[in-house]
Every structure is written in C-alpha cells, then in structure tokens.
Amino acid sequence: MTIPMLYASALIDPLVQSNFHIVPSVRHAYPLHGHDFYEIFIVISGQCTHAVNGEAQHLKEGAMVFIRPDDTHGYDLLEGADCQFLNVNFYKEVVEGAFDYIGHSAFAQALRGPLLPPVLMLCTADMETLMRKSEQIQLFTSLDKQKARILARSFLIDALTHFFLHFRNNSTKATPQWFDYLLAQLQKKENFSAGLPRLRELADRSDGHLNRVFKQYLRMTPTGYLNHLRLSHAKNLLLTTQLPIVDIAFDAGFDNLSHFYHLFKDAYGIAPGKIRNWQ
C-alpha cells in the first residue's frame, strides 16, 4: 500500500510558518499518511484510536501528541466513539530551533527518538489556555501574519514546556548520561553511516547491554535505530537533491542496494524511486 505524503510547502503558510485548524471528527481527518513537518495535536473532546508507526494509541480528551516528520499515522473511532481535535503543523526548522532555544539535548531526544510519538495528558486549564492561543493565531493569520507567527512560536514553546516539565518530573525514564552522549554522537552522518562498529566504539559497552538500553528507552535495537537515522538522511537527499539512488544509499551507509530498497519501502510505504514524485 502506498502511503500518501503531506508536505509543508503545500500546507503551511510561509509567513506564519505554522498551520492551525480544528478537525471536527476522525471521519474528516487525513487517512494514514506521512509528512515532512512536525505536528502537535490535542484531543479536545471525545476519544479515538491513533494508528501510528504500526501501533495503536488510545487517546482521550486532554491528550497532547507530538508527531515527528518521520511518523506515519492516522485516526479511527474508538469503541464507536468519535473525537474532535486541534491540529497544529510547524516547519521542521521552527521546531528544531525551539529545541535549540530550550537547550536540553536529552529532552529533544526523548521527543524525537522513541518509536511511538510522546503523549501527555493536559489538565483542563492548560488545554483551555492552549486553545485560546490557537484561536488568536487563527484570527491573526488573516489580519496580521507577523503577529500570528509570533503567537504560533509562543504556542509551540508553551506546548514543549509541558512536555519538558513532564520529562523532568518523570525521573525514572531519564536516560543515562552516557546514552545521551551516544545518541548525540549518532546524529552525525560520519557516525550513523559507519554502522554498528562505530556505535560500539562510541558506547564502549557490551552488545547485550546496548540492546537492553536501546529497547528500554527507544523501543528498538541499535541496528533499528541506525537504520532509522540512515533512512531519514536518505529520504532528505531524495527530496532535496537529484543524486542517483545508488549514491544516496551508499552515502547513508547502506552497502546493499536491495536491502536499502526493502527497508525504505517498509519505513515510508513507497519505493525510493517514487518518493520524489510526491513533492
């Protein structure tokens, strides 16, 4: 099955750098899809099933979900009940800039790294505060785009602050310092493209220990995480350059072109040669 891709260039106002809208029912939401931007959505009434990355999250009123550019997701009714949610889209560079502003790499990795997108339950007052700000943004999008952009950045920081406070308070899930360092180093192309030998060199831990820690905090194996980084890099090159696919695969660290095609199709639901046609 080919999974459609949504693109920031088509959906997001470049002057506001974000897009806010209310989805009145899961029946009106996009079917299973991927996109190249960040998304935050808040269930403002009811409940739903959130199908994401091959898993299912059951969400109810007050749930705020942080969707990453590489996530594939859609919505369905939960036990026959519908829901309404606020959907907010941001350019990738806007969210990455917010992470830089917060200045906490472990927190950024805690939102970007796990297989499933992070979910946070908002209290009624916090949800209503974010809703009021979203209404202001929608109003000024047609009246004063500069003001709308500033309000949108403020909304983003407020939402990330809620996630950050939850991250800080949930100390049992805090990652070890050596693991934070390892994940930061693996973001560099020269490291993730070098594969498991480089990962072992950087971590200086046994394979068994590494497998346990990766599964505990990221819900994937070290190989799975490396492939996630490599595929993301390859996807970016496919969408932003005209390099031959074989060169892109090798640049990302894949020495077997057939294996690259298989992993890419599994991850994005579309062959590498066809993804450029979705722009």
Buried (B, 14 or more C-beta within 10 A) or exposed (E): EEBBBBBBEEEBBEEBBBBBEBBEBBEEBEEBBBBBBBBBBBBBEBBBBBBBBEEEBEBBBBBBBBBBBBBBBBBBBBEEEBBBBBBBBBBBEBBBBBBEEBEEBBBBBBBBBBBBBBBBBBEEEBBEBBBEBBEBBBEBBEEEBEBBBBBBBEBBEEBBEBBBEBBEEEEEEBBEEEBBBBBBBBEEBEBBBBBEEBBBEBBEBEEEEBBEBBEEBBBBBBEBBBBBBBBBBBBBBBBEEEEEBEEBBBBBBBEEEEEBBEBBBEBBBBEBEEBEEBE
